[in-house]
């Protein structure tokens, strides 16, 4: 099949124009009942930031949340394997093509540090935004109870198993 990139497509105004004041881009994630009941919540921008180490870390999740989106933190990535993930990310950024694969294999072979799961979630929560985090099916049974255990009594945690998404509402 033919695939198109940004250079192959031109976006031009259509015949119908819409006044921005008459548009609403909010969307709602409906309530789920898994471990506890949560209310649905609404996002101001219809964007979820991907659960990739190159995309989401606690500071960017907070900024994204304050803008009205939802950033998903990878609970099996660099953020939960290393106390100082910025050093590791810098190593990756500076690696040559030939160094990258062995370096990534070494980095991701480090064990997930369970204490960092709560630390990262709490950092995002203390930023005053909803926290979402991903787990793979293989690790959900073991890590979800750790991730949903509140470090502070006002935190609530819910696992959405179809998406392997952890939502923490204030």
Secondary structure, DSSP 8 states (H G I E B T S, - for coil): -----GGG------S----GGG----EEE---BSSSB---EEESSS-EE-S-TTT--HHHHHHHHHTT-EEEEETTSGGGT-TTHHHHHHHHHH--HHHHHHHHHHHHHS---HHHHHHHHHHHHHTTS-EEEE--HHHHHHHHHHHHS-SSTT-EEEEETTTTEEEEE-
